[in-house]
């Protein structure tokens, strides 16, 4: 047996194991929707808890109006919005002030203008901390300025949090895709996250797996502060992941769910922004582990890229040579692995409402993310750090 056959065999059985993992995980996935589902629209207690919505915004003039409009239309009786203009170079601050002066914003929207980042803090976490200090709610909802909410989003989320008895509830938003690169990379990235952080494990109190989506992190304010608040994760770039880990490691229950219709966002507007956005979190997401980055790249090349490359090259060579179709163990194994990977990847594409033809872009997405991971690691180790929204962050010593 050749080395190539061994590698392809490992890839095939890796995908087979992944299929079993996905079948196990499906039982733990609950999709939240705006439509009433039993108790989802009912009052969870004697009163709806007051919620403070924290919105950090840096250079978000294009997305902010839609976000604020949707937040002000939330069908929830007791909430406030605290917008932090984080030293924006565009019209973000002015837009926030204009919206705060509108009649519908009276007593609902507060704008904080911040012009510096405290030493030892990352920009977004510092902005969130400023909003949290001004918050008066029993619960905090950390979100992003490019997220658009359905009117029922907060009500459904709060009812679910109370029903599940959790201290943190996070909703993965629906993505709006505007380019080939976004569809190719973000669908694969969603697949990767779901594989590394199965929702059934994330939602199980005895599992150490923890993950939250920065677009929607609803958390009990008292618990969050008891665990150390934003100060305990002040240097984090992946503040959503660190927040979830803080709750889980503190013995608190968390709940993560995808949605159909509750909230949506377009995360990145170009291939360059996509690369920069993912590279800022790749190295930190592994705990700044060189071995995990390298292992991830190697595994990705063997399980995703190699089978498709072998199938393509052997298939083309046989076609060009006009050879009679005969049993070729390597080609058969490569094709079987490709088919297995496609069958497992297709449900993600269907859920994201992306053409099933994007299944053929999975190897390209793996190469893209490998480049992102290596670039993120190299920049941090070389002292250059990663950048996001014109700010630079270095890995801790």
C-alpha positions in Angstrom: 0.0 0.0 0.0 1.4 3.4 -1.0 1.7 6.5 1.2 -0.9 8.2 -1.0 -3.4 5.3 -0.4 -2.7 5.6 3.4 -3.3 9.3 3.4 -6.5 9.0 1.4 -7.7 6.2 3.6 -7.1 8.4 6.7 -9.0 11.2 4.9 -12.0 8.9 4.1 -12.3 7.6 7.6 -12.0 11.1 9.0 -15.0 12.2 7.0 -16.8 9.0 8.1 -16.2 9.9 11.7 -17.3 13.4 11.0 -20.5 12.2 9.6 -21.2 10.3 12.9 -20.4 13.5 14.8 -22.8 15.5 12.7 -25.6 13.0 13.2 -25.0 13.1 17.0 -24.9 16.9 17.0 -28.1 17.4 15.0 -30.2 16.3 18.0 -28.8 19.2 20.0 -29.4 22.0 17.4 -32.5 24.2 18.0 -33.2 26.8 15.3 -34.8 29.9 16.8 -37.4 31.7 14.7 -39.7 34.7 14.9 -42.8 32.4 14.7 -44.2 31.4 18.1 -43.2 27.9 19.1 -45.1 27.1 22.2 -43.7 29.2 25.0 -41.2 31.2 22.9 -43.5 34.2 22.8 -44.9 33.9 26.4 -43.8 36.1 29.3 -41.1 34.2 31.1 -41.7 35.6 34.5 -43.8 38.1 36.4 -42.1 40.8 34.3 -39.7 40.9 31.3 -36.2 41.7 32.7 -34.8 45.0 31.7 -32.1 44.6 28.9 -29.2 46.9 28.1 -28.2 46.5 24.5 -24.4 47.3 24.0 -23.5 48.4 20.5 -19.8 49.2 19.8 -19.4 51.0 16.5 -16.2 51.9 14.7 -16.5 53.3 11.2 -19.9 51.8 10.7 -21.7 54.7 8.9 -23.0 52.4 6.1 -24.5 49.7 8.4 -25.5 51.7 11.5 -28.8 53.2 10.4 -30.4 49.8 9.6 -29.1 48.4 12.9 -30.5 51.3 15.0 -33.8 51.3 13.1 -34.3 47.6 13.8 -33.3 47.9 17.5 -35.8 50.7 18.0 -38.5 48.5 16.6 -37.9 45.6 19.0 -41.1 44.2 20.5 -39.8 44.1 24.0 -41.2 46.3 26.8 -38.1 47.3 28.8 -34.8 47.8 27.1 -32.2 50.5 26.4 -29.6 50.9 23.7 -26.1 52.1 24.5 -24.2 53.0 21.4 -20.4 53.6 21.7 -18.9 55.6 18.8 -15.4 54.1 19.1 -13.2 56.9 17.7 -14.7 56.6 14.2 -13.2 58.4 11.3 -16.4 58.5 9.4 -20.0 59.8 10.2 -20.8 57.0 12.8 -20.8 59.4 15.7 -23.0 62.0 13.9 -25.4 59.3 12.8 -25.7 58.1 16.4 -26.4 61.6 17.7 -29.0 62.2 14.9 -30.9 59.0 15.8 -30.7 59.8 19.5 -32.6 63.1 18.9 -35.5 61.3 17.2 -38.7 61.1 19.1 -38.8 57.3 19.0 -35.4 57.2 20.6 -36.3 59.3 23.7 -35.3 57.4 26.8 -34.2 54.5 24.7 -31.0 55.4 22.9 -27.8 56.7 24.6 -24.7 57.6 22.6 -21.2 57.6 24.1 -18.3 59.1 22.2 -15.0 57.4 22.9 -11.7 58.8 21.5 -9.0 56.5 23.1 -8.4 53.0 24.0 -7.3 52.3 27.6 -3.8 50.7 27.8 -3.9 46.9 27.8 -7.3 46.7 26.2 -8.5 45.7 22.7 -10.6 48.3 21.0 -13.9 46.5 20.8 -13.7 45.1 24.3 -12.9 48.6 25.7 -16.0 50.0 23.8 -18.2 47.3 25.2 -16.9 47.9 28.7 -17.8 51.6 28.4 -21.3 50.6 27.4 -21.6 48.1 30.2 -20.6 50.6 32.8 -23.5 52.8 31.7 -26.0 49.9 31.5 -28.9 49.7 33.9 -30.4 46.4 32.7 -30.7 43.1 34.5 -29.4 41.5 31.3 -26.9 42.7 28.8 -27.0 42.1 25.1 -23.7 42.6 23.3 -24.1 43.0 19.6 -22.5 44.6 16.5 -23.4 47.7 14.6 -23.9 45.7 11.3 -26.6 43.4 12.7 -30.3 43.9 11.7 -32.9 42.5 14.1 -36.3 41.1 13.7 -38.8 42.9 16.0 -39.3 39.6 17.9 -35.6 38.8 18.3 -35.1 40.0 21.9 -38.4 38.6 23.2 -37.8 35.1 21.7 -34.2 35.1 23.0 -35.1 36.1 26.5 -38.0 33.6 26.7 -35.6 30.9 25.5 -32.9 31.9 28.0 -35.3 31.7 30.9 -36.8 28.4 29.6 -33.4 26.8 29.3 -32.2 28.2 32.7 -29.0 29.6 31.2 -26.9 32.7 32.1 -25.8 33.3 28.5 -27.6 32.8 25.3 -26.1 33.5 21.9 -27.7 33.4 18.5 -25.7 32.8 15.3 -27.0 35.3 12.7 -28.0 34.6 9.2 -25.3 35.8 6.8 -25.9 38.1 3.8 -23.5 37.1 1.0 -22.5 39.6 -1.6 -19.6 37.9 -3.4 -18.2 34.6 -4.5 -15.5 34.9 -1.8 -18.0 35.4 1.0 -20.0 32.4 -0.1 -17.0 30.2 -0.5 -15.1 31.1 2.6 -17.8 31.8 5.1 -19.8 28.6 4.4 -16.6 26.6 4.9 -15.8 28.7 8.1 -19.3 27.9 9.4 -18.7 24.2 8.7 -15.4 24.4 10.5 -16.8 26.1 13.6 -19.7 23.6 13.8 -17.2 20.8 13.6 -14.9 22.2 16.3 -17.7 23.4 18.5 -20.8 21.1 18.1 -23.8 23.0 19.4 -24.9 19.9 21.4 -21.6 19.9 23.2 -21.6 23.7 23.7 -25.1 23.6 25.2 -24.3 20.7 27.5 -23.3 21.8 31.0 -20.7 19.1 31.5 -18.9 19.7 28.3 -15.9 22.1 28.2 -16.8 23.3 24.7 -17.8 27.0 24.7 -18.7 29.3 21.8 -20.7 32.4 21.3 -21.5 34.6 18.2 -20.5 38.2 18.7 -23.6 39.4 16.8 -25.9 38.4 19.7 -24.7 37.5 23.3 -27.4 37.9 25.8 -26.1 37.4 29.4 -27.3 37.9 32.9 -25.6 41.1 34.1 -25.0 40.1 37.7 -23.4 36.8 36.6 -21.2 38.5 34.0 -19.8 40.9 36.6 -19.3 38.2 39.2 -17.1 36.4 36.6 -14.9 39.5 36.1 -16.8 41.2 33.3 -14.9 42.7 30.3 -11.9 43.5 32.4 -11.1 39.8 32.6 -11.0 39.5 28.8 -9.7 43.1 28.1 -7.0 42.0 25.6 -9.1 39.6 23.6 -9.8 40.1 19.9 -12.1 37.1 19.9 -14.2 38.5 22.7 -17.2 36.4 21.8 -15.3 33.1 22.3 -13.6 34.4 25.5 -17.0 35.5 26.9 -18.5 32.1 26.3 -15.4 30.4 27.8 -15.6 32.7 30.9 -19.2 31.6 31.6 -18.5 27.9 30.9 -15.3 27.8 33.0 -17.2 29.6 35.8 -19.7 26.8 36.0 -22.5 28.7 34.3 -24.8 27.3 31.6 -24.7 28.7 28.1 -26.9 28.1 25.1 -26.0 28.6 21.4 -28.5 28.4 18.5 -28.8 29.3 14.8 -31.7 31.3 13.6 -34.1 31.6 10.7 -35.2 35.2 10.5 -34.3 36.7 13.9 -31.2 38.5 12.9 -28.9 39.0 9.9 -25.6 40.5 9.0 -23.1 41.0 6.2 -19.8 40.4 8.0 -17.3 41.3 5.3 -17.7 43.4 2.1 -14.6 42.2 0.1 -12.1 39.4 -0.2 -9.4 41.6 1.5 -11.7 42.5 4.4 -12.6 38.8 4.7 -8.9 37.8 4.9 -8.1 40.5 7.4 -11.2 39.8 9.5 -10.5 36.1 9.8 -6.8 36.4 10.3 -7.3 38.7 13.4 -9.0 35.8 15.2 -7.3 32.7 13.8 -4.2 32.5 16.0 -6.0 33.7 19.2 -8.8 31.2 18.6 -6.3 28.4 19.1 -5.0 29.9 22.3 -1.9 31.2 20.4 -0.9 27.6 19.8 1.6 27.1 17.0 1.1 23.3 17.1 -2.7 23.7 16.7 -2.3 26.0 13.8 0.2 23.7 12.0 -1.9 20.6 12.8 -5.0 22.3 11.5 -3.3 23.2 8.3 -1.9 19.7 7.8 -5.2 18.0 8.6 -7.0 20.4 6.2 -4.6 19.7 3.4 -4.9 15.9 3.8 -8.6 15.6 4.4 -10.0 18.3 2.1 -7.4 19.3 -0.5 -5.6 16.0 -1.2 -8.7 13.9 -2.2 -10.0 16.5 -4.7 -6.5 17.2 -6.1 -5.8 13.4 -6.6 -9.3 12.8 -8.2 -8.8 15.8 -10.5 -5.3 14.9 -11.6 -5.9 11.1 -12.1 -9.2 11.7 -13.8 -7.7 14.2 -16.2 -4.7 12.0 -16.9 -6.8 9.0 -17.7 -9.1 11.1 -19.9 -6.2 12.7 -21.8 -4.5 9.3 -22.3 -7.7 7.7 -23.6 -7.1 4.8 -21.3 -9.8 2.2 -20.8 -11.6 2.6 -17.6 -10.2 0.1 -15.2 -10.1 -0.2 -11.4 -7.6 2.2 -9.9 -7.6 1.9 -6.1 -6.2 5.4 -5.6 -8.7 7.1 -7.9 -11.6 5.1 -6.4 -10.5 6.0 -2.9 -10.1 9.7 -3.8 -13.5 9.8 -5.4 -15.2 8.1 -2.5 -13.6 10.6 -0.1 -14.7 13.5 -2.3 -18.3 12.1 -2.3 -18.3 11.6 1.4 -17.1 15.2 2.1 -19.7 16.6 -0.4 -22.5 14.8 1.3 -21.5 16.1 4.7 -20.9 19.6 3.5 -24.1 20.0 1.5 -26.4 20.5 4.5 -24.4 23.6 5.5 -24.9 25.0 2.0 -28.6 24.3 2.0 -29.0 25.9 5.5 -27.1 29.0 4.4 -29.1 29.1 1.2 -26.0 28.8 -1.0 -25.9 26.9 -4.3 -24.9 23.3 -3.9 -22.3 23.9 -6.6 -20.2 25.6 -3.9 -19.5 22.1 -2.6 -16.7 22.1 -5.3 -15.1 25.1 -3.7 -14.4 23.4 -0.4 -10.7 22.7 -1.3 -10.2 26.3 -2.3 -11.8 27.5 1.0 -9.4 25.1 2.9 -6.4 26.6 1.1 -7.7 30.2 1.8 -8.2 29.5 5.5 -4.8 27.8 5.8 -3.3 30.9 4.4 -5.3 33.0 6.9 -4.2 30.8 9.8 -0.5 30.9 8.8 -0.6 34.6 8.2 -2.2 35.2 11.6 0.4 33.1 13.4 3.3 34.7 11.5 2.2 38.3 12.1 1.8 37.6 15.8 5.1 35.8 16.2 7.0 38.4 14.1 5.7 41.1 16.4 3.6 42.8 13.7 0.3 41.6 15.3 -3.0 41.5 13.5 -5.0 44.5 12.4 -8.7 45.2 12.3 -10.5 48.5 11.6 -7.2 50.4 11.4 -6.0 49.1 14.8 -3.2 46.7 15.5 -3.1 44.0 18.1 -0.2 41.9 19.2 -0.3 38.5 20.9 0.4 38.5 24.6 3.9 37.6 25.7 
